[in-house]
Amino acid sequence: MPPVAMAPAQVPPERAAPVAAVPAAARAPRSAVVLPRGAPASVPTPPSARVALSTASTYPESTASAFEMAARLGYDGVEIMVWTDPVSQDPEALRRLVDYHGIPILAIHAPCLLLTQRVWGTDPWAKLVRARTVAETLGAPTVVVHPPFRWQRDYAREFVTGIERMAGETDVRFAVENMFPLRARGREVSAYAPDWSPVDDDYAHVTLDLSHTSVSRSDPIAMAGVLGERLVHVHMADGLGSAKDEHLVPGRGTQPCAELLELLATGGFDGTIVVEINTRRAESRAQREADLAEALAFTRLHFAAPSAAGLHHTYG
């Protein structure tokens, strides 16, 4: 999702409040939902429902701005997309943001995108070791990682066993994310190895991204059923089934976002649900926050109140 360039971020100094920070009195309570117009007046949040905001969702604003918005809107935490913003790469800067805004980091997304190939060096295993260290330092339970690109042959050859080995050395979960094939002129080509889908590989933990299932034209409900307890992390977004990775606000596309959330709630899902949407076209901060608030409300609403239909599914 993230582009190459990033404006310098502002981080709260160690003993001074940042200019753009949100005063505690102005923040939404952690259990609060900023509801879109027409939604029910209140939505109960089960103890297991932790909904985080991906810092990628606030681009072109900074990592520090993502913390500010997450705190104001009442998100339970953040997922750090490690990219070209120096703050996203700096554990001490991140710790100061956590301490000031009072919200935890619930996941570290390793820099494994095309546009972050040189962030934290070029050795893919060294990137994962560093991501694990940052997660351990900041108390984040999960590192999100993409499968290797096909041209990373040595890395791809050892990826499944290497992830298993690293997982055995820490309490941090390495959750491998589903990607998608590239489609052109009626043909599909996978840019990933051993596969763009983690379902059939022997990963202990998996991330399910609903914008990616839209591109791959996969059934996220079926994928969740096959993954069972291996599914520990969800990227909540939407898509219209095109070849573009859209990351729409959930409910604005064709993915069964509500149904998946209800299925997870019914099955007692206790992982993390991360809002990862594209707000680059927002014309103002207010419009960006409105999209983030709508996504949070949608996610909490459907996770908190599984429908009767959802009760007929089994998860895990």
C-alpha positions as CSV (number, residue, x, y, z in Angstrom):
1,M,0.0,0.0,0.0
2,P,2.5,2.7,1.0
3,P,4.3,4.9,-1.6
4,V,7.9,5.8,-1.7
5,A,8.1,9.3,-0.3
6,M,7.1,10.4,3.2
7,A,7.0,13.8,4.8
8,P,9.1,14.1,8.0
9,A,7.1,13.0,11.0
10,Q,6.7,14.8,14.3
11,V,7.3,12.8,17.4
12,P,6.6,13.9,20.9
13,P,9.8,14.8,22.7
14,E,10.6,12.7,25.8
15,R,9.5,15.3,28.3
16,A,7.2,17.5,26.3
17,A,3.8,17.1,24.9
18,P,3.6,17.2,21.0
19,V,1.9,20.1,19.4
20,A,-0.5,17.8,17.4
21,A,-1.3,15.4,20.3
22,V,-4.8,14.7,21.4
23,P,-5.6,15.7,25.0
24,A,-6.9,12.8,27.0
25,A,-10.3,14.5,27.6
26,A,-10.8,14.9,23.9
27,R,-10.2,11.2,23.1
28,A,-13.0,8.8,22.5
29,P,-13.1,6.1,25.2
30,R,-11.5,2.8,24.1
31,S,-14.9,1.1,24.1
32,A,-16.6,3.9,22.3
33,V,-17.6,3.7,18.6
34,V,-17.8,6.8,16.4
35,L,-20.9,5.7,14.6
36,P,-21.8,6.7,11.0
37,R,-25.2,8.4,10.5
38,G,-28.1,5.9,10.8
39,A,-26.2,3.3,12.9
40,P,-27.5,2.1,16.2
41,A,-26.9,4.5,19.2
42,S,-24.6,2.1,21.0
43,V,-22.6,-1.0,20.1
44,P,-21.2,-3.3,22.8
45,T,-17.6,-4.4,22.4
46,P,-16.7,-7.9,23.5
47,P,-13.5,-8.1,25.6
48,S,-11.8,-10.0,22.8
49,A,-12.6,-7.4,20.1
50,R,-9.4,-5.5,19.6
51,V,-9.6,-3.2,16.6
52,A,-6.4,-1.5,15.5
53,L,-5.7,1.2,12.9
54,S,-2.9,0.5,10.4
55,T,-0.6,3.5,10.1
56,A,-0.8,2.9,6.3
57,S,-4.5,4.0,6.5
58,T,-3.6,7.6,7.2
59,Y,-1.2,8.2,4.3
60,P,-0.1,10.8,3.3
61,E,-0.1,11.8,6.9
62,S,2.7,10.6,9.2
63,T,3.0,7.7,11.6
64,A,2.6,10.2,14.5
65,S,-0.6,11.5,12.9
66,A,-1.9,7.9,12.8
67,F,-1.5,7.6,16.6
68,E,-3.3,10.9,17.0
69,M,-6.3,9.9,14.9
70,A,-6.4,6.4,16.4
71,A,-6.6,7.9,19.9
72,R,-9.2,10.4,19.0
73,L,-11.5,8.0,17.3
74,G,-11.3,5.3,20.0
75,Y,-9.3,2.5,18.3
76,D,-7.8,-0.1,20.6
77,G,-4.3,0.2,19.2
78,V,-2.2,0.6,16.0
79,E,-0.4,-1.6,13.5
80,I,2.9,-0.1,12.4
81,M,3.6,-0.3,8.7
82,V,7.4,0.0,8.6
83,W,8.2,2.1,5.6
84,T,10.0,5.3,4.6
85,D,8.7,7.4,7.5
86,P,11.7,7.4,9.9
87,V,9.4,7.2,12.9
88,S,8.0,3.9,11.8
89,Q,11.5,2.5,11.9
90,D,12.5,3.8,15.3
91,P,11.4,1.9,18.4
92,E,12.1,4.7,20.8
93,A,10.1,7.2,18.8
94,L,7.3,4.7,18.7
95,R,7.5,4.1,22.4
96,R,7.1,7.8,23.0
97,L,4.0,7.9,20.9
98,V,2.5,4.9,22.7
99,D,3.2,6.5,26.1
100,Y,1.8,9.9,25.1
101,H,-1.4,8.7,23.4
102,G,-2.0,5.8,25.7
103,I,-2.7,3.2,23.0
104,P,-0.6,0.1,22.4
105,I,1.1,-1.2,19.2
106,L,-0.7,-4.5,18.4
107,A,1.3,-5.5,15.4
108,I,4.5,-4.6,13.4
109,H,4.1,-5.0,9.6
110,A,7.6,-6.0,8.3
111,P,9.0,-3.9,5.4
112,C,8.4,-6.5,2.7
113,L,6.6,-4.5,0.1
114,L,8.1,-3.6,-3.3
115,L,8.5,0.0,-2.2
116,T,10.2,-0.8,1.1
117,Q,12.8,-3.2,-0.3
118,R,15.7,-1.1,1.1
119,V,14.1,-0.2,4.5
120,W,16.1,-1.9,7.3
121,G,18.6,-3.2,4.6
122,T,18.1,-5.7,1.9
123,D,18.4,-9.0,3.7
124,P,14.8,-10.3,4.1
125,W,15.7,-12.5,7.1
126,A,17.5,-9.6,8.8
127,K,14.3,-7.5,8.3
128,L,12.2,-10.2,10.1
129,V,14.7,-10.5,13.0
130,R,14.6,-6.7,13.4
131,A,10.8,-6.7,13.2
132,R,10.7,-9.4,15.9
133,T,13.0,-7.3,18.1
134,V,10.9,-4.2,17.7
135,A,7.7,-6.2,18.5
136,E,9.3,-7.7,21.6
137,T,10.6,-4.3,22.7
138,L,7.2,-2.6,22.3
139,G,5.0,-5.5,23.4
140,A,3.4,-6.1,20.1
141,P,2.1,-9.7,19.8
142,T,2.3,-10.0,16.0
143,V,4.6,-9.4,13.1
144,V,2.8,-9.4,9.7
145,V,4.9,-10.7,6.8
146,H,4.2,-11.2,3.1
147,P,5.4,-14.3,1.3
148,P,8.6,-13.8,-0.7
149,F,8.7,-12.5,-4.2
150,R,9.5,-15.2,-6.7
151,W,12.9,-13.6,-7.6
152,Q,13.9,-13.9,-3.9
153,R,14.8,-17.6,-4.6
154,D,16.9,-18.4,-1.6
155,Y,14.6,-16.7,0.8
156,A,11.5,-18.3,-0.8
157,R,13.1,-21.8,-0.7
158,E,13.6,-21.6,3.0
159,F,10.6,-19.4,3.9
160,V,8.2,-21.9,5.4
161,T,10.8,-23.7,7.5
162,G,12.5,-20.4,8.4
163,I,9.3,-18.8,9.7
164,E,8.7,-21.9,11.7
165,R,12.2,-21.7,13.2
166,M,11.8,-18.0,14.1
167,A,8.4,-18.6,15.6
168,G,10.0,-21.2,17.9
169,E,12.4,-18.6,19.3
170,T,9.9,-16.0,20.5
171,D,6.4,-15.5,21.8
172,V,5.8,-13.0,18.9
173,R,3.6,-14.5,16.2
174,F,4.7,-14.3,12.6
175,A,1.4,-14.1,10.7
176,V,1.9,-14.7,7.0
177,E,-0.5,-12.6,4.9
178,N,-2.5,-13.7,1.9
179,M,-1.6,-11.9,-1.3
180,F,-3.0,-12.3,-4.8
181,P,-2.0,-13.3,-8.4
182,L,-1.4,-10.7,-11.1
183,R,-4.0,-10.8,-13.8
184,A,-3.6,-9.5,-17.4
185,R,-5.4,-10.5,-20.6
186,G,-7.1,-13.4,-19.0
187,R,-4.0,-14.9,-17.5
188,E,-2.9,-15.2,-13.9
189,V,0.7,-15.0,-12.8
190,S,1.9,-15.4,-9.2
191,A,4.6,-12.9,-8.1
192,Y,5.0,-14.8,-4.8
193,A,6.6,-18.1,-3.7
194,P,5.9,-20.6,-2.5
195,D,2.4,-19.2,-3.2
196,W,0.4,-16.0,-2.8
197,S,-2.1,-17.9,-0.6
198,P,-0.8,-19.1,2.8
199,V,-3.7,-21.6,3.2
200,D,-2.0,-24.7,2.0
201,D,1.4,-24.0,3.5
202,D,2.4,-25.1,7.0
203,Y,2.3,-21.7,8.7
204,A,1.3,-21.6,12.4
205,H,-0.2,-18.1,12.1
206,V,-1.9,-16.3,9.2
207,T,-3.2,-12.8,8.4
208,L,-6.3,-12.6,6.2
209,D,-6.6,-9.4,4.1
210,L,-10.0,-8.8,2.5
211,S,-8.8,-6.3,-0.1
212,H,-6.4,-9.1,-1.2
213,T,-9.2,-11.7,-1.3
214,S,-11.1,-9.3,-3.6
215,V,-8.2,-9.1,-6.1
216,S,-7.6,-12.9,-6.0
217,R,-11.4,-13.6,-6.1
218,S,-11.1,-15.9,-3.1
219,D,-13.8,-16.7,-0.6
220,P,-12.6,-15.2,2.7
221,I,-15.3,-17.2,4.6
222,A,-14.0,-20.4,3.2
223,M,-10.4,-19.4,3.9
224,A,-11.2,-18.6,7.5
225,G,-12.9,-22.0,7.9
226,V,-9.9,-23.8,6.5
227,L,-7.4,-21.8,8.5
228,G,-9.2,-22.3,11.8
229,E,-7.1,-21.3,14.8
230,R,-4.2,-20.4,12.5
231,L,-6.1,-17.2,11.6
232,V,-4.9,-14.7,14.3
233,H,-4.9,-11.4,12.4
234,V,-7.3,-9.8,10.0
235,H,-6.8,-6.8,7.7
236,M,-10.3,-5.3,7.4
237,A,-10.9,-3.6,4.1
238,D,-13.1,-4.1,1.0
239,G,-12.8,-4.3,-2.8
240,L,-14.9,-4.5,-5.9
241,G,-13.2,-7.6,-7.4
242,S,-11.0,-5.7,-9.8
243,A,-7.3,-6.4,-10.4
244,K,-6.5,-3.3,-8.3
245,D,-5.7,-3.7,-4.5
246,E,-8.3,-1.1,-3.5
247,H,-8.5,-1.2,0.3
248,L,-11.9,0.3,0.4
249,V,-13.8,1.2,3.6
250,P,-15.6,-2.1,4.7
251,G,-19.1,-2.1,3.4
252,R,-18.3,-0.2,0.2
253,G,-17.3,-3.2,-1.9
254,T,-18.4,-6.7,-2.6
255,Q,-16.4,-8.7,0.0
256,P,-18.4,-10.4,2.8
257,C,-16.9,-8.2,5.5
258,A,-19.9,-8.2,7.8
259,E,-20.4,-12.0,7.4
260,L,-16.7,-12.7,8.2
261,L,-16.8,-10.5,11.3
262,E,-19.9,-12.2,12.5
263,L,-18.3,-15.6,11.9
264,L,-15.2,-14.6,13.8
265,A,-17.3,-13.3,16.7
266,T,-19.4,-16.5,16.9
267,G,-16.2,-18.6,16.9
268,G,-14.6,-16.6,19.7
269,F,-11.9,-15.0,17.7
270,D,-9.4,-13.4,20.0
271,G,-6.8,-12.1,17.6
272,T,-6.5,-8.5,16.2
273,I,-8.7,-6.9,13.5
274,V,-6.8,-4.1,11.8
275,V,-8.5,-1.4,9.7
276,E,-6.3,-1.1,6.6
277,I,-8.0,1.2,4.2
278,N,-6.9,3.7,1.5
279,T,-7.7,7.3,2.4
280,R,-5.2,9.0,0.0
281,R,-8.0,10.7,-1.9
282,A,-9.5,12.3,1.1
283,E,-9.7,16.0,0.5
284,S,-9.2,17.0,4.2
285,R,-8.3,15.6,7.6
286,A,-12.0,15.7,8.4
287,Q,-12.9,13.5,5.5
288,R,-10.1,11.1,6.3
289,E,-11.2,10.8,9.9
290,A,-14.8,10.2,8.8
291,D,-13.7,7.2,6.7
292,L,-11.6,5.9,9.6
293,A,-14.5,6.3,12.0
294,E,-16.9,4.6,9.6
295,A,-14.6,1.7,9.2
296,L,-14.2,1.4,13.0
297,A,-18.0,1.5,13.5
298,F,-18.6,-1.1,10.9
299,T,-16.0,-3.5,12.3
300,R,-17.2,-3.1,15.9
301,L,-20.8,-3.3,15.0
302,H,-20.6,-6.6,13.1
303,F,-18.0,-8.2,15.4
304,A,-20.1,-7.3,18.5
305,A,-23.4,-8.5,17.2
306,P,-23.2,-11.7,15.2
307,S,-26.4,-12.4,13.1
308,A,-28.5,-15.5,13.4
309,A,-27.0,-16.6,10.1
310,G,-23.5,-16.4,11.6
311,L,-24.5,-18.8,14.3
312,H,-24.7,-21.6,11.8
313,H,-21.0,-21.3,10.9
314,T,-18.2,-22.9,12.8
315,Y,-14.8,-21.2,13.1
316,G,-11.7,-22.8,14.4
